[in-house]
C-alpha cells in the first residue's frame, strides 16, 4: 500500500494520523501524498523530530532545504500542501491540539504556463498522421488531443466502460482524485477506439504487443510531443475557440479555475 512505504518509528497517534489521512485518497493522488509525507518524515527523523512535536519553523526549514536542492516552486508548494493537509486532519480527529503548518509561508507559484503548445495546423497534422498509423495509436492520440484526457485516464480505460447515451458515444473514466465521470467521445475518437478494440468485448482498450495493459510509460509518445502536450493543445484550442472558461475547466477536470487560466494566459505561445 501507499502507507507501507512510509517507515515506522512513529507514536500510535502519529501512525493513526498518517494512515487516516492517506486513506482518504486513492490511486496516483495517494501515491503522490505518500511520497510527500515519506520525504517529510525522513527529514524529521534525521533531525530527531517527532511528527507531533514539529513547529512552524521546522516546516519552513524543510521547504528551504527542498529549494536548496533545486526543487521547483510548484513541487515545494505541493509538499507543503500535503503536510498542511496531514496536520489539519490530525487536528480534526483530535489527535493534535493545533496545526504547526497553519501559517507556513508557501512559495508563490507562477500561474502562467510556460509549456509550448501545438497550434491548430500542427495538431491537425498530428491527427492525420496518427490516422494513417496503427488504430491503437490513433485512438490514444485522439483521446488525449480531442477529449483532453490525462494519459493515465486514457490507459486505464476498459472496453466495458464504453457506452451510448442520448445518441452520444461515451466513456466512463476515473479522474484524478478518484472521481468517476462519464464523458462524451468526439466522433473521430469513437471511430478510432472501435478500430483499436476490433472484436474484443472486454478488458483494457489499450494493450501492449504481449497483451498487457498499456501504461503511461509505454505509450510510445516521444519527448518532443508528450502526452501532456496533447492535453495542453486540447485546453488551449478550446479556449481559443471561445469555449467558456467554466466549461473548459470541467472538461479538463481542473479543481480550480486558476489552473485553467494558466493555459489561457499561455495561448500566446501558440502563435
Buried (B, 14 or more C-beta within 10 A) or exposed (E): EBBEEBEEEBEEBBBBBBEBBBEEBEBBBBBBBBBBBBBBBEBBBEEEBEBBEBEBEBBBEBBEEBBEEEBEBEBBBBBBBBBBBBBBBBBEEEBBEEBBBEEBEBBEBEEEBEBEBBBEEBBEEBBEEBBEEEBBBBBBBBBBBBBBBBBBBBBBBBBEBBEEEEEEBBBBBBBBEEEEEEBBBBEBBBBBBEEBBEEEEEEBBBBEEEEEBBBBEEBEBEEEBBBEBBBBBBBBBBBBEEEEBEEBBEBBBBEEEEBBBBBBEBBEBBE
